[in-house]
């Protein structure tokens, strides 16, 4: 995920060490450990989202120019549903997982005890500020942690709204929102949290990882990368085109798992381009002025990337500097080494690369850094299974895009440079929990007495048989 820095309003001076110390004190009191507290907070999180849908949509419109329905779909519905699911299941998740011991370990009992890490820091992202700040916090709360959330300053209206709503709905001594710029994030990391979740760009993710390492703070990094789409020769081209166009245009393409480039089989490439053009014309009929970009710096980067392409611009290509908007754009066969194909785009520009076989498509993807997501359109089970097995990515969707993010039944996260760790649903609970191994042994009868030194020959023979 590409992160862009802007000069935010000067924040009020806050005593970060005191804030973190207060949250730690609440955790140390044991308040957050009970299932009842966790369930109550999760239900309150759901109410926070549902009861403030209009205010959230207005903040997202102000920050990102997002339409109300897309605000509901991406930032409201997903968070509310995940909070509801966690509240329903947290009691089951916290139960011990008993394990049968080997014969050599008997008599005895063993289980995994899920315990909270302690005080968790969640650093959110600007492109989906509620889903990528409150979403990870749901897993942290379900696990019984105290939480400090730091929303992105690049979406200031959303950040301010979270700072206003969280203390009204949630335990203000255990769950806190801190606003500010990147320096505030650095100062927070320096407090040495028990777990850290960061969503943002890969380069900044490396710096966060380095800063956390100084305190041996375990991390979850949701970063991004260039998520590919393979459109095989046997794909339903019309449906593929509509789904690719829809998800690429959502939030102006400013999504960490947006389709970053398409690998289209040569036999259907021209048909796909025409179908994508038709889909864009239909989807954007009422907003032909272009897609809003989050800020000037991001806009300038995208315009420069487009100007440098060696590919053929077959759709769009225009921009409006005054309005900070870029037309939905399709570029056919750019140079694999140009900026458009080397860096995550994070905008409404879609490269389409011609390939002549599935082998070529798989080789192209695997020769590049592992992406956060990979997508495939095909009617063939053989093609589907081959791509699933041979293409490495944080997650994969066949015959659609993005939807693996919005389910609580699958873990969401990256691999390699696209991220570390995964959350959502039970997976978020487990990611924010320490799995403590517990074993209990009876003292009588003391069956290990024959194993005490000095070791007899009989004891040695018995040990070799048992172990």
Helices and strands as residue ranges (DSSP letters): H 16-28, G 31-33, H 35-51, H 53-64, H 68-71, I 72-76, H 77-93, E 97-99, G 103-105, E 109-116, E 119-123, H 134-142, E 146-150, H 156-169, E 175-177, H 182-189, E 195-199, H 202-213, E 218-222, E 228-231, H 237-249, G 250-253, E 261-265, H 269-283, E 291-292, H 296-307, E 312-315, E 319-320, E 325-326, E 329-332, H 339-342, E 349-355, H 358-366, E 371-377, H 381-390, E 393-398, G 403-405, E 412-413, G 416-418, E 419-420, E 422-423, H 425-431, E 433-440, G 447-451, H 457-466
